[in-house]
Structure formats: C-alpha cells, structure tokens
Amino acid sequence: MELILKDTKEIINVSKSVFNCNFNKILVHQVLNSYSISKRQGTKSQKNRSEVSGSGKKPWRQKGTGRARVGSIRSPLWRSGGVTFASKTRDYSQKINKKMYRGALKCIFSKLIKKDKLIILKSFKIKYPKTKKLLKKLNILNLTNVLIIKKKIDKKLFLASRNLYKVKVISTNFVHPLMLLTYSSVLITLKALKNIEKILL
C-alpha cells in the first residue's frame, strides 16, 4: 500500500494488513469501552456490621425490660451501626487481549487514512520550545485540534504544546485507541509510522 508524505511529497510503502483493513465497529467499541470504564476508581467503601467497631455483647436481656430485643449495638438499625448492604471497593476494568487491542488500532489507523485525517510527515521539529512557533507550523498545515505522534517524545515540542488544550504530543509507546479518536486529526512522523507498523504486524 502506498502513502504520500505531506511535506516532501515522497511515496512510501506500508503494510496493507495494518493500514488498509476493514473497520470492525464492534471490536473498536469494546476496546474503547474497556478504556473508558477502567478510569472508574471504584474506591467507594462502607462498613458492614462485622467491620464497625463496638462490643459484641448483647446490650440488655431478651425479655422483661419492655424494650425491643437487640442482639448487638453494631446493628444497622442503630446510630453508628453498620450499613445493611455496604458497598465495597470494586475493580471495573475489563480484560482486552493483545490481538483485540492491535486489531482495534489497525481499524482506527485504516479509518484515519481513508478519511484523510492522518497527516504523515518526514519530520516535525521546532528550534525553540515556544508555543507560538508550534502554532505557526500547525497553522501552515491547517491543523488546530491535533494529536502529534513521534517515535520518541521531543522535549521542545512537549514544552511548546503543554499549554495548548487541543494539541497533544506523545511517543509511539503511549498510543491507544481512545486518544486516536479524541482529536480531529493525527499528525505522525515517518519514523513513528514505521515503528507502529512494526508493532502491529
């Protein structure tokens, strides 16, 4: 499969199985759902009657006092007692195996290419870590809401982009399906593209 570099107009060959596969909506939805749901902390916790501090002694005798029968001061009916159906810490994460994860990435990259949302450049650098310099380069490419992917994190690019809400710079190690679909466009360097191709093959 042939792709054209935006800056040099060179033609490059990439794997058809990685960048030109059919979009599997169910698979992508499942992987995205697993990412979203794994963000839930699930750290809510309450104490049931066995965990609440207090004596296990019967407060008063069963009969003859005129009061209601009680077995423990830790009863949920009492103030400072345990919670009847106490909620506990829960792990909401869903397991996604490597084959599913890679398949979802292939589908998303293929869709980005078909919709002309993947901009491939031979290189993308700035001389100084200045936000204005980065914005100037992005304006030339007519990009505002963009994810920039490089093989290794460029410190100057990272510093220049950290104040921009709609611009994110990451390395190929941090690419995941949810991030690829969060931004309107994805800008990727040739080295990063080849690295992703190697990982997904």
Phi and psi restraints in degrees (value plus and minus 20) as a CYANA .aco file:
   2 GLU   PHI    -126.6   -86.6
   2 GLU   PSI     116.7   156.7
   3 LEU   PHI    -148.6  -108.6
   3 LEU   PSI     134.5   174.5
   4 ILE   PHI    -130.3   -90.3
   4 ILE   PSI     113.4   153.4
   5 LEU   PHI     -94.8   -54.8
   5 LEU   PSI     114.4   154.4
   6 LYS   PHI     -88.2   -48.2
   6 LYS   PSI     -55.7   -15.7
   7 ASP   PHI    -107.2   -67.2
   7 ASP   PSI     -60.9   -20.9
   8 THR   PHI    -123.1   -83.1
   8 THR   PSI     -29.9    10.1
   9 LYS   PHI      44.6    84.6
   9 LYS   PSI      -1.8    38.2
  10 GLU   PHI     -95.7   -55.7
  10 GLU   PSI     131.9   171.9
  11 ILE   PHI    -120.5   -80.5
  11 ILE   PSI     108.2   148.2
  12 ILE   PHI    -139.0   -99.0
  12 ILE   PSI     132.7   172.7
  13 ASN   PHI    -123.5   -83.5
  13 ASN   PSI     109.0   149.0
  14 VAL   PHI    -148.7  -108.7
  14 VAL   PSI     144.1   184.1
  15 SER   PHI     -88.4   -48.4
  15 SER   PSI     108.3   148.3
  16 LYS   PHI     -88.2   -48.2
  16 LYS   PSI     -52.8   -12.8
  17 SER   PHI     -89.7   -49.7
  17 SER   PSI     -41.2    -1.2
  18 VAL   PHI    -115.9   -75.9
  18 VAL   PSI     -65.5   -25.5
  19 PHE   PHI    -127.8   -87.8
  19 PHE   PSI     -10.1    29.9
  20 ASN   PHI    -166.5  -126.5
  20 ASN   PSI      31.5    71.5
  21 CYS   PHI    -124.5   -84.5
  21 CYS   PSI     141.7   181.7
  22 ASN   PHI     -90.4   -50.4
  22 ASN   PSI     123.7   163.7
  23 PHE   PHI     -99.0   -59.0
  23 PHE   PSI      98.4   138.4
  24 ASN   PHI    -119.0   -79.0
  24 ASN   PSI      77.5   117.5
  25 LYS   PHI     -82.3   -42.3
  25 LYS   PSI     -60.9   -20.9
  26 ILE   PHI     -85.8   -45.8
  26 ILE   PSI     -62.8   -22.8
  27 LEU   PHI     -84.1   -44.1
  27 LEU   PSI     -67.8   -27.8
  28 VAL   PHI     -82.1   -42.1
  28 VAL   PSI     -62.5   -22.5
  29 HIS   PHI     -80.9   -40.9
  29 HIS   PSI     -62.3   -22.3
  30 GLN   PHI     -84.8   -44.8
  30 GLN   PSI     -62.6   -22.6
  31 VAL   PHI     -88.2   -48.2
  31 VAL   PSI     -62.9   -22.9
  32 LEU   PHI     -84.3   -44.3
  32 LEU   PSI     -59.5   -19.5
  33 ASN   PHI     -83.5   -43.5
  33 ASN   PSI     -59.6   -19.6
  34 SER   PHI     -85.2   -45.2
  34 SER   PSI     -56.8   -16.8
  35 TYR   PHI     -87.8   -47.8
  35 TYR   PSI     -62.9   -22.9
  36 SER   PHI     -86.1   -46.1
  36 SER   PSI     -65.1   -25.1
  37 ILE   PHI     -92.5   -52.5
  37 ILE   PSI     -45.8    -5.8
  38 SER   PHI     -90.9   -50.9
  38 SER   PSI     -34.3     5.7
  39 LYS   PHI     -95.6   -55.6
  39 LYS   PSI     -37.2     2.8
  40 ARG   PHI     -86.8   -46.8
  40 ARG   PSI     108.9   148.9
  41 GLN   PHI     -93.8   -53.8
  41 GLN   PSI     -62.2   -22.2
  42 GLY   PHI      42.5    82.5
  42 GLY   PSI      11.2    51.2
  43 THR   PHI    -113.9   -73.9
  43 THR   PSI     -14.3    25.7
  44 LYS   PHI     -86.5   -46.5
  44 LYS   PSI     114.1   154.1
  45 SER   PHI    -169.6  -129.6
  45 SER   PSI     115.4   155.4
  46 GLN   PHI    -146.4  -106.4
  46 GLN   PSI     141.6   181.6
  47 LYS   PHI    -118.8   -78.8
  47 LYS   PSI     112.4   152.4
  48 ASN   PHI    -109.1   -69.1
  48 ASN   PSI    -198.1  -158.1
  49 ARG   PHI     -84.7   -44.7
  49 ARG   PSI     -43.5    -3.5
  50 SER   PHI    -100.8   -60.8
  50 SER   PSI     -37.1     2.9
  51 GLU   PHI    -121.1   -81.1
  51 GLU   PSI     -38.0     2.0
  52 VAL   PHI     -90.5   -50.5
  52 VAL   PSI     119.0   159.0
  53 SER   PHI     -92.9   -52.9
  53 SER   PSI     124.7   164.7
  54 GLY   PHI     128.6   168.6
  54 GLY   PSI     143.7   183.7
  55 SER   PHI     -91.6   -51.6
  55 SER   PSI     131.5   171.5
  56 GLY   PHI    -115.0   -75.0
  56 GLY   PSI     -15.7    24.3
  57 LYS   PHI     -93.9   -53.9
  57 LYS   PSI     124.6   164.6
  58 LYS   PHI     -89.0   -49.0
  58 LYS   PSI     103.7   143.7
  59 PRO   PHI     -78.8   -38.8
  59 PRO   PSI     -62.1   -22.1
  60 TRP   PHI    -167.8  -127.8
  60 TRP   PSI     148.6   188.6
  61 ARG   PHI     -86.4   -46.4
  61 ARG   PSI     139.3   179.3
  62 GLN   PHI     -83.4   -43.4
  62 GLN   PSI     -64.7   -24.7
  63 LYS   PHI    -144.7  -104.7
  63 LYS   PSI     138.3   178.3
  64 GLY   PHI      75.2   115.2
  64 GLY   PSI     -29.3    10.7
  65 THR   PHI    -111.8   -71.8
  65 THR   PSI     -40.5    -0.5
  66 GLY   PHI      67.8   107.8
  66 GLY   PSI     -27.7    12.3
  67 ARG   PHI    -116.7   -76.7
  67 ARG   PSI     145.6   185.6
  68 ALA   PHI     -85.3   -45.3
  68 ALA   PSI     127.7   167.7
  69 ARG   PHI     -90.4   -50.4
  69 ARG   PSI     115.3   155.3
  70 VAL   PHI    -157.5  -117.5
  70 VAL   PSI     116.5   156.5
  71 GLY   PHI    -122.1   -82.1
  71 GLY   PSI     -44.1    -4.1
  72 SER   PHI    -177.2  -137.2
  72 SER   PSI     126.1   166.1
  73 ILE   PHI     -97.3   -57.3
  73 ILE   PSI     -28.7    11.3
  74 ARG   PHI    -111.9   -71.9
  74 ARG   PSI      -9.5    30.5
  75 SER   PHI     -81.9   -41.9
  75 SER   PSI     121.2   161.2
  76 PRO   PHI     -79.8   -39.8
  76 PRO   PSI     -38.5     1.5
  77 LEU   PHI     -95.6   -55.6
  77 LEU   PSI     -39.4     0.6
  78 TRP   PHI    -115.7   -75.7
  78 TRP   PSI     132.9   172.9
  79 ARG   PHI     -83.1   -43.1
  79 ARG   PSI     117.7   157.7
  80 SER   PHI      50.0    90.0
  80 SER   PSI      -8.9    31.1
  81 GLY   PHI    -103.6   -63.6
  81 GLY   PSI    -198.8  -158.8
  82 GLY   PHI     -94.9   -54.9
  82 GLY   PSI     147.7   187.7
  83 VAL   PHI    -110.4   -70.4
  83 VAL   PSI     117.8   157.8
  84 THR   PHI     -80.1   -40.1
  84 THR   PSI     -78.0   -38.0
  85 PHE   PHI    -135.0   -95.0
  85 PHE   PSI      57.3    97.3
  86 ALA   PHI     -87.2   -47.2
  86 ALA   PSI     109.4   149.4
  87 SER   PHI     -98.3   -58.3
  87 SER   PSI     124.0   164.0
  88 LYS   PHI    -143.5  -103.5
  88 LYS   PSI     142.1   182.1
  89 THR   PHI     -76.9   -36.9
  89 THR   PSI     111.3   151.3
  90 ARG   PHI    -152.2  -112.2
  90 ARG   PSI     119.2   159.2
  91 ASP   PHI    -116.6   -76.6
  91 ASP   PSI      94.1   134.1
  92 TYR   PHI    -110.8   -70.8
  92 TYR   PSI     -25.6    14.4
  93 SER   PHI     -83.8   -43.8
  93 SER   PSI     125.6   165.6
  94 GLN   PHI    -133.5   -93.5
  94 GLN   PSI     119.1   159.1
  95 LYS   PHI     -97.6   -57.6
  95 LYS   PSI     108.9   148.9
  96 ILE   PHI    -143.2  -103.2
  96 ILE   PSI      99.3   139.3
  97 ASN   PHI     -96.9   -56.9
  97 ASN   PSI     149.0   189.0
  98 LYS   PHI     -81.9   -41.9
  98 LYS   PSI     -58.9   -18.9
  99 LYS   PHI     -84.6   -44.6
  99 LYS   PSI     -61.1   -21.1
 100 MET   PHI     -86.7   -46.7
 100 MET   PSI     -64.3   -24.3
 101 TYR   PHI     -81.2   -41.2
 101 TYR   PSI     -67.3   -27.3
 102 ARG   PHI     -85.9   -45.9
 102 ARG   PSI     -57.8   -17.8
 103 GLY   PHI     -82.5   -42.5
 103 GLY   PSI     -60.6   -20.6
 104 ALA   PHI     -85.5   -45.5
 104 ALA   PSI     -61.3   -21.3
 105 LEU   PHI     -83.6   -43.6
 105 LEU   PSI     -61.3   -21.3
 106 LYS   PHI     -80.7   -40.7
 106 LYS   PSI     -64.2   -24.2
 107 CYS   PHI     -81.4   -41.4
 107 CYS   PSI     -63.9   -23.9
 108 ILE   PHI     -89.0   -49.0
 108 ILE   PSI     -64.8   -24.8
 109 PHE   PHI     -82.2   -42.2
 109 PHE   PSI     -60.1   -20.1
 110 SER   PHI     -83.1   -43.1
 110 SER   PSI     -60.5   -20.5
 111 LYS   PHI     -88.9   -48.9
 111 LYS   PSI     -58.9   -18.9
 112 LEU   PHI     -82.1   -42.1
 112 LEU   PSI     -59.5   -19.5
 113 ILE   PHI     -87.5   -47.5
 113 ILE   PSI     -63.6   -23.6
 114 LYS   PHI     -84.8   -44.8
 114 LYS   PSI     -51.1   -11.1
 115 LYS   PHI    -115.2   -75.2
 115 LYS   PSI     -11.9    28.1
 116 ASP   PHI      37.2    77.2
 116 ASP   PSI      17.3    57.3
 117 LYS   PHI    -124.4   -84.4
 117 LYS   PSI     -22.5    17.5
 118 LEU   PHI    -124.7   -84.7
 118 LEU   PSI      91.1   131.1
 119 ILE   PHI    -120.2   -80.2
 119 ILE   PSI      97.7   137.7
 120 ILE   PHI    -124.4   -84.4
 120 ILE   PSI     104.5   144.5
 121 LEU   PHI    -140.9  -100.9
 121 LEU   PSI     130.3   170.3
 122 LYS   PHI     -86.1   -46.1
 122 LYS   PSI     -60.9   -20.9
 123 SER   PHI    -173.4  -133.4
 123 SER   PSI     135.5   175.5
 124 PHE   PHI    -164.8  -124.8
 124 PHE   PSI      84.5   124.5
 125 LYS   PHI    -157.2  -117.2
 125 LYS   PSI     139.4   179.4
 126 ILE   PHI    -149.8  -109.8
 126 ILE   PSI     126.6   166.6
 127 LYS   PHI     -92.5   -52.5
 127 LYS   PSI     -57.9   -17.9
 128 TYR   PHI    -145.3  -105.3
 128 TYR   PSI     127.1   167.1
 129 PRO   PHI     -97.0   -57.0
 129 PRO   PSI      44.4    84.4
 130 LYS   PHI    -137.0   -97.0
 130 LYS   PSI     114.5   154.5
 131 THR   PHI     -82.5   -42.5
 131 THR   PSI     -57.7   -17.7
 132 LYS   PHI     -82.0   -42.0
 132 LYS   PSI     -59.5   -19.5
 133 LYS   PHI     -84.1   -44.1
 133 LYS   PSI     -61.8   -21.8
 134 LEU   PHI     -88.0   -48.0
 134 LEU   PSI     -63.4   -23.4
 135 LEU   PHI     -82.2   -42.2
 135 LEU   PSI     -56.7   -16.7
 136 LYS   PHI     -82.5   -42.5
 136 LYS   PSI     -63.9   -23.9
 137 LYS   PHI     -86.9   -46.9
 137 LYS   PSI     -58.9   -18.9
 138 LEU   PHI     -90.0   -50.0
 138 LEU   PSI     -54.5   -14.5
 139 ASN   PHI     -85.8   -45.8
 139 ASN   PSI     -54.3   -14.3
 140 ILE   PHI     -83.0   -43.0
 140 ILE   PSI     -57.4   -17.4
 141 LEU   PHI    -106.8   -66.8
 141 LEU   PSI     -20.0    20.0
 142 ASN   PHI      40.2    80.2
 142 ASN   PSI      26.1    66.1
 143 LEU   PHI    -139.2   -99.2
 143 LEU   PSI     112.9   152.9
 144 THR   PHI    -142.6  -102.6
 144 THR   PSI     -68.1   -28.1
 145 ASN   PHI    -126.7   -86.7
 145 ASN   PSI      76.7   116.7
 146 VAL   PHI    -162.2  -122.2
 146 VAL   PSI     125.2   165.2
 147 LEU   PHI    -125.1   -85.1
 147 LEU   PSI     103.3   143.3
 148 ILE   PHI    -123.7   -83.7
 148 ILE   PSI     101.9   141.9
 149 ILE   PHI    -133.3   -93.3
 149 ILE   PSI     105.1   145.1
 150 LYS   PHI    -144.9  -104.9
 150 LYS   PSI     141.4   181.4
 151 LYS   PHI     -83.7   -43.7
 151 LYS   PSI     -62.8   -22.8
 152 LYS   PHI    -148.3  -108.3
 152 LYS   PSI     128.4   168.4
 153 ILE   PHI     -84.1   -44.1
 153 ILE   PSI     104.9   144.9
 154 ASP   PHI    -107.5   -67.5
 154 ASP   PSI      97.2   137.2
 155 LYS   PHI     -81.4   -41.4
 155 LYS   PSI     -61.0   -21.0
 156 LYS   PHI     -85.1   -45.1
 156 LYS   PSI     -63.2   -23.2
 157 LEU   PHI     -85.3   -45.3
 157 LEU   PSI     -60.5   -20.5
 158 PHE   PHI     -82.0   -42.0
 158 PHE   PSI     -66.0   -26.0
 159 LEU   PHI     -86.1   -46.1
 159 LEU   PSI     -57.0   -17.0
 160 ALA   PHI     -91.4   -51.4
 160 ALA   PSI     -47.8    -7.8
 161 SER   PHI    -116.6   -76.6
 161 SER   PSI     -32.3     7.7
 162 ARG   PHI     -87.7   -47.7
 162 ARG   PSI     -39.1     0.9
 163 ASN   PHI    -112.4   -72.4
 163 ASN   PSI     -23.9    16.1
 164 LEU   PHI    -115.7   -75.7
 164 LEU   PSI      99.8   139.8
 165 TYR   PHI     -87.0   -47.0
 165 TYR   PSI     -53.9   -13.9
 166 LYS   PHI    -123.5   -83.5
 166 LYS   PSI      -4.7    35.3
 167 VAL   PHI    -149.4  -109.4
 167 VAL   PSI     111.7   151.7
 168 LYS   PHI    -155.8  -115.8
 168 LYS   PSI     113.6   153.6
 169 VAL   PHI    -133.4   -93.4
 169 VAL   PSI     104.9   144.9
 170 ILE   PHI    -157.4  -117.4
 170 ILE   PSI     145.4   185.4
 171 SER   PHI    -116.7   -76.7
 171 SER   PSI     150.2   190.2
 172 THR   PHI     -84.0   -44.0
 172 THR   PSI     -42.1    -2.1
 173 ASN   PHI     -90.1   -50.1
 173 ASN   PSI     -41.2    -1.2
 174 PHE   PHI    -127.0   -87.0
 174 PHE   PSI      -9.9    30.1
 175 VAL   PHI     -93.9   -53.9
 175 VAL   PSI     108.0   148.0
 176 HIS   PHI    -162.5  -122.5
 176 HIS   PSI     138.9   178.9
 177 PRO   PHI     -74.1   -34.1
 177 PRO   PSI     -61.1   -21.1
 178 LEU   PHI     -83.6   -43.6
 178 LEU   PSI     -60.2   -20.2
 179 MET   PHI     -88.8   -48.8
 179 MET   PSI     -56.7   -16.7
 180 LEU   PHI     -82.8   -42.8
 180 LEU   PSI     -52.8   -12.8
 181 LEU   PHI    -114.2   -74.2
 181 LEU   PSI     -24.9    15.1
 182 THR   PHI     -95.3   -55.3
 182 THR   PSI     -54.7   -14.7
 183 TYR   PHI    -120.9   -80.9
 183 TYR   PSI     134.1   174.1
 184 SER   PHI     -86.7   -46.7
 184 SER   PSI     -56.7   -16.7
 185 SER   PHI    -156.1  -116.1
 185 SER   PSI     138.2   178.2
 186 VAL   PHI    -145.7  -105.7
 186 VAL   PSI     101.3   141.3
 187 LEU   PHI    -123.5   -83.5
 187 LEU   PSI     106.3   146.3
 188 ILE   PHI    -154.9  -114.9
 188 ILE   PSI     120.5   160.5
 189 THR   PHI    -103.7   -63.7
 189 THR   PSI     142.3   182.3
 190 LEU   PHI     -81.2   -41.2
 190 LEU   PSI     -62.3   -22.3
 191 LYS   PHI     -82.9   -42.9
 191 LYS   PSI     -61.0   -21.0
 192 ALA   PHI     -86.7   -46.7
 192 ALA   PSI     -59.6   -19.6
 193 LEU   PHI     -83.0   -43.0
 193 LEU   PSI     -64.3   -24.3
 194 LYS   PHI     -86.1   -46.1
 194 LYS   PSI     -55.4   -15.4
 195 ASN   PHI     -86.7   -46.7
 195 ASN   PSI     -62.4   -22.4
 196 ILE   PHI     -85.3   -45.3
 196 ILE   PSI     -60.5   -20.5
 197 GLU   PHI     -80.1   -40.1
 197 GLU   PSI     -61.3   -21.3
 198 LYS   PHI     -85.4   -45.4
 198 LYS   PSI     -58.7   -18.7
 199 ILE   PHI     -89.1   -49.1
 199 ILE   PSI     -60.5   -20.5
 200 LEU   PHI    -105.1   -65.1
 200 LEU   PSI     -34.1     5.9
